[in-house]
Amino acid sequence: MPPYSMQATPAADPATLPLAALRQRYQGDRAAILASIGHWEGTARGIHAPLRRLARLADEVLRQLWRQAALPPGCTLVAVGGYGRGELFPHSDIDVLLLLPEALDLEAQPAVKVALEGFIGACWDMGLSIGSSVRTQAQCLHEASADVTVQTALLESRWLAGARKPFESLVCALFDALDARAFMQAKLLEQRQRHQKFENTPYALEPNCKESPGGLRDLHTILWLAKAAGLGHSWDELVQRGLATALEGRQLKANEALLSLIRARLHVLAGRREDRLVFDLQSALAQAFGYRAQLEGDEAQSPKALHARGARRASEALMRRYYWAAKAVTQLNEVLLLNIQERIDADQRGNAPPLRALTEHFFDKDGMLEIASDDLYWQHPQAILETFLLHQTAPGITGLSARTLRALYNARGLMNAAFRRDPRNRATFMRILQQPSGITHAFRLMNQTSVLGRYLWAFRSTVGQMQHDLFHVYTVDQHILMVLRNVRRFFIPEHAHEYPFCARLAAGWDQPWLLYVAALFHDIGKGRGGDHSEVGAREVASFARQHGIERADADLIRFLVAEHLSMSRVAQKEDLSDPDVIAAFARRVGSERRLTALYLLTVADIRGTSPKVWNAWKGKLLEDLYHATLRVLGGGAPDPAAEIEARKREALARLALHALPQLAHQRLWQQLDVGYFMRHSADEIAWHTRQISKVLHERATGLGAKLREAAPSPLVRVRQSPIGEGLQVLIYTADHAELFVRACAYFDRGGFSIQDAKIHTTLDGFALDTFQVLPASMPDQHREWIAQVENDLPLALQQGGPLPAPGKGRLSRRVKSFPILPRVGLQPDEKGQRWLLTVSSSDRIGLLYAIARVLAQHQVDVQLAKISTLGERVEDTFLIRGPHLHLARAQAQLNHDLLHALESD
């Protein structure tokens, strides 16, 4: 028998039972096994026993059904795929092959065909989730040669019932036809494609414990390739043959058992085949593993909120355990696959590839970095970091060899406090940071091999740490490395088209490594209690002292880490037309160099949270804040009058391009105050004037008087946003209290996401409001949306009657599983004339309308609205005024009503 074929299961069948009794016994025994998995209290490795019992239970039923089917001699029942391994997960398919003799023609023998169909039907009647194929040996070999998935399933075949010789013949023929090298190339391609499907990371927030990188399938791939090459059937055999060390063998078994236990419990909890650690199940799964809440914070919160926070922390502990296991599997998968590939190549090539010396300790082995000896790192620990420096600098090196990866994996214990204090290691780490290229790859590789977290001890606590803030889609360590990548791309000319303004600023920056350090430390304090920016600032200050960074550079890095959220907060939550806001931010930044560095880090940070968080409007706000602050830092004290005159001149120049009569603007501009001109750009002023001047001209004539008597419909004009994303909507109509709320209702119903709203009332009582909105999907021809809004919005604004109650909206699974506590803040501005309202909540359809409706009910006017959607969390800011806001009772009632409107369920 070929070395990779599995031993047949002994045919110890139970006594023949009637089908009804057999089904009842099967369902009862299966339920008992599933209950034992659901309440499993043994070790993770013990989970293999109930999985094997489930497989044996299915074996017994299939054998009895096979006997009762009375198929002709020569037919064989074979277990294939995962079931062929002799283990069965609670809701996995039971895959079988019905192997027929070559001479059997089903079309000529309909009775046999009916018997086969009866067998498969009886399996389903019995409650078996069967996956069947009916083939001859020739058909099996043909399908295996054409489809590597079929070939893989047959590799794990196991005899169940019927004739044995056809099964053994199939196994021998399959082995004879198998090309180990071609099979490995196909499986490696399959693994790469599978990893790409799951974004090439084991750190997804809802990973698939079977298919994601670092999942069970990566372990299966190792064993499939080992079997195909005749190198072993099990982890123990791989250790015996030198493909894995004893430590690696133990790690493989331990992580396989943990992932198997997670998958089995997921199936039981979901009551179906569910291999994803979805948000809905993470908390229940964490409790099944014994994780309990450890609440922090001193805020008074409801029992419901406390329960949500506790469940979140329990799930975070579980997910961290999963991520560490998946990371280990990813490392071991890479090491063992490289080892297997070397064995296969050596067998076919006959000799090892030549080695080219790079340094005393390292060689180039076919483009892979190879260590000079297995004990290199034990003899010279400083060579650990030199590995990554050489990976950056040596021409032609594309990766690390299996021998190097294994040595790094086994040298983790060497990277202790003494290692981190060694001046040679500190110098090497700084050289890695200061290289002109290879930064992103080096740090990702350091993280994958667990070197980064052991050298930067503070970074270690971020590995596998989830972020349930509803807008980060990466774990903390992956987010940090994504931000580092984004900063690095600012300095690469090939990526200048992605961030044109950032690329221009980066071109004039002399020390990119300062920004790399800030990126590494900006979120390193998360999960450690307190303000993570302050924690990170202390950590980076310590790092700077230990690594001999000059005082001025250290101060800049510390500033960036401490203030990495401030620019985003000011841009998205404060009134950038207010000179006092700009002056205060300029004082906080202090210099043009700090401003540029903070801008670059802020853009990289936002872009690194989620592909959905960044948009052109956020980019414009940040760029506007940068330019306004730069003018102040350059000595230009805020001069509102001069700024307004400059905008008016530019607006008039734009109007002249449209052949507008010379004094056509005066009628509108005479009704606009300073606040309007400060809040709107010259382009917006020109657009508003061009659209409204015709209406004002008609109003000044007899026709205009008739229009007033007939209550003309609101003027609504829409254009593609000048920032290149979304639409800009102008509303000009007689002002009334419900105008803003009805506009919000229309946009919410239409699926538009409001990014910004500038609300202005002219001196003669007309509303001049501008909305920046994003449609749910932008068609190729944006004119479709423009026509729709210009036709429908005026009708919506004219609707009378009471405001409809806001709908609750449908919440995403993530929001349901990890709700955030709604928060409302209300404080007067520095001049005491207006109030700043801040709202934070889980996002849902209709939320902005619900807020606007409450404000309208309290007779509150909105002057400025900044809508910041961060993934599935909103942080909205409103500049408001109202006749009763100075009263404590009115403030309390507004706060109460807003919180009630924000409730998600």
N, C-alpha and C positions, 0 to 999 in steps of 0.2 A: 504494500500500500504506500502511496507517495507520502513523503514526510509531513506535508501540511494538512492531510485529511484528518478529520476528527473521528474518534472512536464511536461506534454506533451505540445508541442507548439500549440497554437490555430490554427485551420485549416482555416485561412483566405486566401483562394486561390483567385488569380486573375481570371478574366473572361477568358474563354477558348479562346486561340489564335491559329492560324495556326503555325505549327512548325517553319517555316522560320521567321515569325514575332516574335515568342517567343524567338528564338535564337538571333535575332537582338537586341531585347530589353534586353535580359540577358547580351549579350556581351557589350552593351552600358552602362548599369547600373554597371556592374562589372568594366569596364574600368574607370568609374568615381570614384568608391570607391578606386581603386588602385592608381589613380592620387592623391586623397586626402591623402593617406598614404605616397606617395612619397614626397608630399609637406607638411607633417604634421607639424603644428606649435603649436598644443595644448600641454597639459601636457602628460607625459608618460601614466598616468592612463586613459587618454581619448582614447587611442588606442583600448581599448576593444570595443568601439562603432562601428567603421568601421568593425572590425572583426566579430561582431555579425550581422552587416548588410549583410556581405558576406554570412554568414550562412543562414540568412533568405531569401536572394535572391536565394540560392540553394534550400532551402525548397520549395519555390513557384514553381520553375521549375519542381522539382521532383514530386510534388503533381499533377501538370497538366499532366505530362507524365504518371504518375500512373493511372490517370483517363482514359486517352486515351488508355492505355494498356488493359483496360477492363478485368482485372483478376477476377477469381471467388471469391465469398464471402469467408471470412475466411482467406484470404491472408493479410499480413501486411507489410508495409514498415517501417523499423526502422533505425534511425541514430545511429551509434556506433563509439567508439573510440573518437578521438579528435573532430570530427564533432558532435558527440553526446553531447559534452559539450556546444554546442550552439555557438561556435566560429569557424571561418575558416580562416586560414592564406592564403595569396594570391595564392600560388601555392601548397598547401597541397592537399592530396587526400581526396575525399569525400567518406567516408566509410559507406556503408549501408548493412543492413541485410534484405533479402527477406524471411520473416517468413511464412512458409507454414503450412496448417493444417496437422495433423498426417495422416489423411485418404487419403490425396491427393497423388496419384501415378503418377509421371510425365511420366513414361514409358507407363502407360496405357492411359494417356491423353496427347497426343502429342500437341494438340492445346494449352494447358496451357504452355507447355514447349516452344512452339514457341512464345507465348505472353510474357513470361519472357525474352527470348532472344531478342525479339523486344524492350522491355522496356530498357534493358541494352544497346542495340545498339543505341536507341534514345538518351540515356543519353550522350553517346560518340559523337553522331552527334551534340548534343546541345553544346558541348565544355566542358562538365563536366568531370573532371578527376576522374572517378568513381572507387571505389574499392568495389566489391560486393561479398557476399556469399549467397547461397540459402540453407536454412536448415529448418527442423522442430524443434519444441521445444525439443524433445528427442535428436536430433542430436546436438543442441546447448549445452545442458547440458553435453552430452558425451564429446564433444570437449573441453568444459570449464574444465571438470575434468581432462583432459589429457594435457591441454596446458594453462598455467597461462596467456599467452598473450591474448588468446581468452576470458578467464574469465575476464580479466581486461577490454577489449573492451566492453563486455556486461554490465559491471558495469556502464558504461557511456551511456547506451542506451537511446534513446529518440524516442517516437512515431512520425511518420511523416504522414502516410496515411494508409487507409485500416481499417481492424477490430481492435478495441482497446482491446477487451477481451483477445485475444491470447498474445498480448504484455504484459498486466498486469499479465497474468498467467505465462509467461516466467520469468518476474521479480521476482514474488513470489517464483517460483521454484528455481531460481538461488540463491536467498537469503537463502532459506531453506537448500540448498546443500552446502552453503559456510561455510568453517571452517576458522574462522578469524586467528587463530594461524598458521595454515598451509599456508594460503594465505600470511601472513606476512613473514614467513620464505622464501617462494618462491620469494617474491618481494625483500627482502633484498639480497638474493643470486643474483637475476637478477641485482640489483643495483651495487653490488660488481663486478660482471662480466663486467657490462657496464663501471664502473669506471676504471677497469683494462685495458679495450680496449683503453681508453683515458689516459693511464699512470698515473691514480690516482691523477691527478692534474687539478685544474681549470685554471692553468696558462700556458697552451700550447700557442704557438705563433699564432696558427690558431685554436682556440677553436671552438667547436660545441655548439652554444648557446642553443640547445635543449638537446643533449645527454651527453655532457661533465659534469664532476663533477661541481656542482654549476649551472647547466643549468635548463631549464624549466622542464625537466623530473624529477629532484629531487623534485621539488614542486608538480608535479603530483603524485609522489609516496606517499607523505604525505597524500594528499586528498584521494587517492585510499584506503590506509590502514584505514584512519579514517572512510570512508564510509563502508568498509567491517566490521569494528568493531561497527558500529552504533554510532559513536562518532561525526558525523557532515558531512555536505556537503561542507562547505565554511570556509574561514578563520574566519569570524565573529562567526560562530558556534563553531569553535575550541577555540576561546577566551572565549565564553560564558560557555563552558564546562570545562574551566580551563586547557586545553591542551597547550594553548599559552597565554602569557600575552598580554595586550593591545599594548605595545610597539612592541612585536614580531609580532602581527597581522598587525600593520602598516608597519613594515619592510617587511613582506611577501608580502603584496599588492604592495608596492613600487617597490620591486625588481622583482616581477612577471611582473609588467607593463613595467619596463625598458627592461627586456629580451624579452618580447613580442614585444615591439616597435623595438628592434634591429632585431628580426627575421622577422617581417613584412617588414621592410625596406630592409633587405637582399634579400628577395624574389622579391621585386619590382626592386631593382637595378640589380639583376642577370637575371631577366626575367624568372626564373625557381625556382624550389624548391632548395634552397641553405641555409643550416643552419650553415655553417661554416663561421667564420670571416676570409676568405682567404685574403692573402696579396693583391690580385688584387682589392678587394672591400673595404679594410679598409680605404683608403684615401677618397674615394667617400662617404662612410658611415659616416666618421668623418665630412665631409662637410655638410652632411644632418642633422647632429646633431648640426651644428653651430660652430664646432671647426675650428679655423683659424690658419694660420702659425704665429709663433713668432720666427723669425730668430735670430740667435746669431752668433757671430764670426765676425772677421774683415778681413777675407781673400777675395780677389777678386775672384769671381766665376761667371760662366756663368749663364744666366737666367734659363737654364735647370737645372743646379745643385742646384740653389737656390729654384726652384720649388720643386725638389725632397726632399730637406731638409725640406722645409716648410710642404709638405704633410706628411713627416715622423713624424714631431712633432704633427701635427693635429691628426694623427692616434694614436700616443702614448697617447694623452690625452683621446681619446675615449676608447682605450684598458684599460687604467688604470681604467676608470669608469666601464667598464665591469668587470674587475678582482675584484674590490671592491664589486660589486654586487654578483658575483659568490662566493666570499669568504663568504659573509653574508649568502647566500643561503646554502652553505655547512655547516656553523655553525648551522643555524636554522633547517636544515634537520636532523642533528645528534640529536639535542635537542628534536625535536618533535617525531622522530621515537623512541627514547628511552622512551619518555613519553607514546606513544601509546602502545609500547611493555609492559611497566609496567602495563598499564590498562588491556591489554589482559591477561597477566600472573596472575594479581590479580583476575580477574574474574574466571579463571580456577583453580588457586591454592587456592584462598579463603583468604590468608593472605600474608603479606609482608615478604620478606626474612629477616632473623635476621641480626642485625647490630653488628659489632665487633669494639669496640673503638680502635682507633689508637693513637689519641692525644685528647686534650681537645676540639679541633675544628673539628676533622675529624673522619669518621667511614669507615670501610670496609663493603660494601654492595654487596655481591656476586662478589667480585673481582673488584668492581668499587669504586672509591674514592667519598665518600658522605660527604657533609658539615653538620655540626651540626644544623644549622638554616639558613633560607633563607636570613637573614640580616647579615650573618657572615662577609662578606667583608665590609659592611657599618660600622659595629661595630669595626672590626679589619682589616683595609686595608692591614696590613702587611701579613695577611693570604693568600693574592692573590699569592705571590711568594712562600709561604710555600706550596701551593697546588702542585706545580711542583717539589719542593724538595722532598715532601713526595711521589709523584708519582715515583720518581727515587729510593727511599730508602726503602719504605714499601714492604715487601715480599707479593707476591700474588696479588698486585694491577696491573690491566691490562689496566685501562682506567678511565675516569671521568664519573660519573653518570649524568643523565639528569638534576638533581637538581643543581649539581655543575657547569655544563656547562652553564645552564641558569643564575646562579648567576654571573659567570664570564662575560657573555655577557652583563648583566645589570649593571655591576660594572665598565664598561670601563671609565666612567666619573670620577671615583675616582683616576685614574692613571694620576695625573697632576704633575706639577713641584714640589710641596711639597712632593708628593709620591716618586718621583725620588730622591729627596734630603735626604729622611729619611735614617739615618745610618743603621737601622734594615733591610730595603729593600736592601740596597747595600751589606750588609753582606750576606743576603740570596742569592742574585744573584751570588756572588762569590762562595758560597758553592755549588750552582747548577753547576757552571763551573768546580769545583774541584772534583766532585764526580767521583769514579772510573768506573761507568757504567751509562747507561741511558742518556747520553749527547744528542745524536741525537734525540731520541724520545722526550725528554723534550723540546728541542728548536723548534722542529717541532710543538709540541702541543702548545707551547707558541705563535708561529706565527699563528696557526690556530684559536686560541682564541683571537687574537689581543692584547695579553699581551706584546709580545716581542717589537712590534713597539711603544707601549706606554711607556714602561720602557726605552728602548734605542731609544730615540726620533729621532736620526739620521737614525736609521734603518727604521723608518716609511716611509720615503720618497722613499725607495727602493721597497716597497710593490706594486706589480703590474706594475713595471716599465719595459717596453720592452727594448730590446737591438737589434737594427737594424744594427749590425756589421757583419752579415752574418755568424757568427760561434757560437755565443751563442744561445742555443735553449731553454733557461729558462729566466724568468724574473729575475731581479737583486736579489730580496729576495730569490727566489728559488735556484739561482746559489750559493748564499752565504751559504745557508743551505746544498747544495750538497757538497760544498768544506769542510764545517764543518764535514759532514758525512765521506768524504774521509780521512780527517786527523784522525778522530776517529778510522777508520778501520785500520790504520797503527799500532795502539796499541792493536788490538784484535787478539790474536793468530789464531783464526779460519779463519781469512782473510789473513794470512801471504802469502798464495800461490798467491794472486792477485798481491801483490807488494813485492816480496821477499827482494829486497835491501832496500826499505823503511822500511819494517818490522824489518830488522836487525838494521837500524839506530834508529828506534823508541824504540827498546828494551833497548838501552842505554841512552834514554832521560829521565830526572828525573822529568820534570814538563810539562806534556801534555797540561795542561790548558792554558799555554802561547800560544801554537799554536792554541788552540780553539779561544782565543781572537783575534789573528791575522786573523784567517779565518773569524770571524764575521765582522771585520772592513776593510778587504782588498779592498772591492768594495763599501763600504758604502758611499763613496763620489760621486758615479756616478750620473749624471743628475743635479749636483749642480753648474756647471760651473768650468772652470779651470781643472788642472790636478787632477783626482780623487784620485791618490795615495797620493798627498800632502794633499788634503782635509781629506782623511781617516787617515793620520798620525796625523794631528791636532786633529781629533776627538778621536783617541785612546789615545793620550797623555792626553787629558782632562779626559777621562774615567779612566785612570790609576791613576791620581791625586785624583779623586773623590772616588775611591775604595781602596785607600791605598796600591797600588801595589809598591813594592820596586823599587828603582831607576834603578838598573841594569836590572831587569825584564822589567820595563817600557821602558827602552832604547831599549831592544831587540825587544819587540813587535812593537814599533814605527818604528824601522829599517825594520822589516818584511813587514809592511804595505806600507811604503814608497818605498821599493825596490822589491815588489812582482812580478814585471814584468821584472826585470833586468836579472835574470838568464836565463829565457826563451829567451830573446832578444839576449844575448851573445851566447847562445848555438845554436840558429837557424839562426843567421845572421852574426856571425863573424867567422874568421878563427881560429879554436881551435888549429891548429898546430903552430900558431904564439906565441912564448913565451911572447911577449909584451902584447898580448891580455889576456893571463892567469894572468900575473903579475898585470895588471891594475884591473882585476876583483878581484884578491886576496886583493889588497889594498882597494877596495870598500867594500868588505865583512869584512875583518879585523880579524876574528877569526874562529876557527873550529866550535865553538858552533853556531855562526851566519850562517856559511855555511850550516851546517846540517839542521838547522831550515828552512833556505830559500829553500833548496832543497826539503824538505818535503812539504812545503807550495806550491811550484811551481808545483810539480807533482799533488798535490790535486787540484790545481786551473785549470790546463789544463784538467785533467780528469773530472772536473765539468762543463766544458763549453758545451760539446756535446759528445755523444758516438762516433762520427765520427772523432773528432779532434785528439785524442790521437792515436799514433801508436808506434810500437817497435823502429822505427828509432828516433823519438823524445826522447824516453826513453834512447836510447844509447847516444845521444848527451848530454843530461843532466847529465847522469852518467859519461861520459868522462870528462865533465867540472868539475864535483864535484871532481873526483880523481885528475885531473891536478891541481886544485886550492888547494886541501888538501896538495899536496906535497909542494907547494910553502908556504902555511901557516905553514907547519911543519918545515920550515927552509931550505928546499931544493930549492935554487935559480935555476931558469931555466938554464939548461946546455944543449944546443942543441946537442953538440958533444957527450956527455955521453948518452943522450937519443937515438941518432941514433945508437951508438954502441950497446946499449942494445937491440934495435929492430932488428939489424942485427944478433946478436947472437941467439935471439929467433927464427928468421926466418930460420936460418941455422939448428937449432935443429928440426924445423918442416919439413924442406926439407929432413933431414936425415931419417925421418920416411917413406918417399916415395922412398927411395933408389935412390935418385938423385946422379949422380957422384959428387965427392967432390968439384971440381972446376967448375961445370956446371953453377954456378950463376955468375961467374966473368964477362962473356961476356956482360950480361945485366947490372949488377951493375956498371960497368965502364962507362956506358952511362947515369947514373942517378945522379942528383945533390942532394944537401942537402934538397931542398924543397920537393922532392918526399918522402924521408925517414921520414920527419917530418909530412907529411900529411897522411901517410898510416900506418896502424897498422902492427905488425909483421905477423899476419895471412894473411893480404892482400898482403904483400910483398912476402911471401912464395908462395901464390897462383899464383900471377903474374909470379914469377920466374919459377915455375914449368910449367906453360902453355906456356911461351914465349921461354924458353931455347931450346926447340926442334926446333923451327923456326930459332933461331939464329945459331944453330948447322948446319942446312941445308943450311943456307945462306953462311956459311963459307966454304962449299964444292962446287964442280962443279955443283951439283944439285941446290945449292942456286943461282949461277950465272944465270942458265937458268930460275929460278923462277923470278929473278929480271927482266930479259928481257921480260918475259911474264906478267909482272905487276900482281903479285899474289894478290889474294883477301884478304881483311882484315881478321885478326884473330879475331874471336868473341867467347868468352867463357862465359858461364852462369852457375851460381850455386845458390842453395837456399841460401838466405842471412844468414850469421852467427848469426844475431840477431833473427832469427826465423820467420821473416815476410817478404815476398816479394822475389825479385831476385836481385842478384848482377851481373852486366854485365861488362865484360872486353873487351875493343876494343884496338887492337894493329895494327897499319897500318901506312904507310907513311903519314905524316901530310899534311893537306891542309886546306885552309881557310874555306871551307864549311863543314868540318867534323862534328863539333858540331851541326850545324843547321840541317844537314841531319839526324843525330841521333835523334834529338828532333822531327823532322817530323815523323820519323818511330814510335817512342814511342807514339806520340799523335794519329797517325792513328790507332795504335794497341790497344788503350784504356789503355795504361800504364800511371800511375802517377809517374813522376820522383820526388823522395824525395831528392836526393843529386847527385851531379856530381863533380868528381875530375878530372880536365883536366891537363895532364902533357905532355910536349914535351921533348923527350930524347935529349942528346947532338948530336946524329947523325940524328936528324930530324924526329923521329918517334913519333906518338901520342900514349900515353899510358893513356887511359881514363877509368874511372870506374864510372858506374851509379848504383845507388840504386833505383829500381823501384818497384811499386806495380801494379800487374795486376788488371783489373776491377773485376775479380773473381778468386780466387785461387783454382784450382781443387785439388781433393784428391791426384792425381799423378802430382806433380809439374814438372815432366819430360816432360809433354806435352808442357808446356810453354818454358822450356829450349830448347827443340828441335826446336820449332818454331822460337825462337829468333836467335839461332845459325845458322839456315838455311836462314832466311829472311833478317836479319839485314845486313850481308855483301853485299847482292845485293842492298839494299837501299843506302848503303854508296858509292857504285860504280856508281850510276846513274849520268849521265852527264846532260847537258842542264841547262837552267835557273831554279832557285828555283820557285816552284809553289807558287801562292799567297795563303796566309793563309785564311782558311775559318773563317767566323765570329763565328761559333759554336752556339749551342742552349743554350739560357739562361734559368735558372730556373725561376719559377714564383716569387720566393722571390727576386732574383736579379733584375728582371724587375720592381718589385714594389718598391724596396728600393735600387736603385743603389748607389754605392759609387764612389766618385770622384777619377779617376786614379791619382796616384802620382808617380813621378820619382825623385830620388835623386842621385847626382853624386858628390863625393868628393874624394880627394887624400888620400892615407893612410899616416901614420905618417912619413914614410920614403920617400914619394913622388915618389915611383917607380911604384906603381900600383894605380888603382882607385876602389873605392867601389861604385857599382851601386845598388840602392835599388828601387824596383818596388812594388807598392801596387795597387790592382785592384780587381774587381769582377772576380770570376773564370769562365772559360768556356773552352770547348774543343778546343784545338789548340792554347791556349794563349801562352804557352812557346815557341812553334815554331814561333809564330809571333814575339816574343821578340828576339829569336835567329836569325831570318832572318834579322831584323833591324841591329843587332850587326854585322852580316856578311857583310852587305852592307856598313857599316862604317869601315870595316877592323879592327874590334875590336876582340881581342882574349880573350876568357873566360878561366881563370885559375881555378876558383872555383865557383861552383853554389850551393847555398843552397835554396831549393824550400820548402817553408813553406805554406801548404794549411790549412787554418783555416775555416773549414766548406765550405762556398761558397765564401771565400775571400782568395786571395793569397798575400803573402808578401815575395817576392823573393829577394835574395841577390846574387850579382855576383862580384867576384874579377876579374877585367879586366885590359887589357893594350892595347894601340893602339898608332900609330905614331902621331896622331893629337889631342889626347885628351887634351894636354896642351893648345890648342888654344880655346879661348872663343867662336869663331864662330862655331867650330866643336862641342863643348859641347852643344851649343844652338840648333844646327841642330839635334844632337842625341836625345836630350830631346824632341824636337818637333816630331820627327819620332816615338819615343817610345810611346808618348802620343796618337798619331794617331793610332798606332797599338793596344793600350789598349782600345780604344773606343769600347763600347759594342754594339752600334747600329749605 
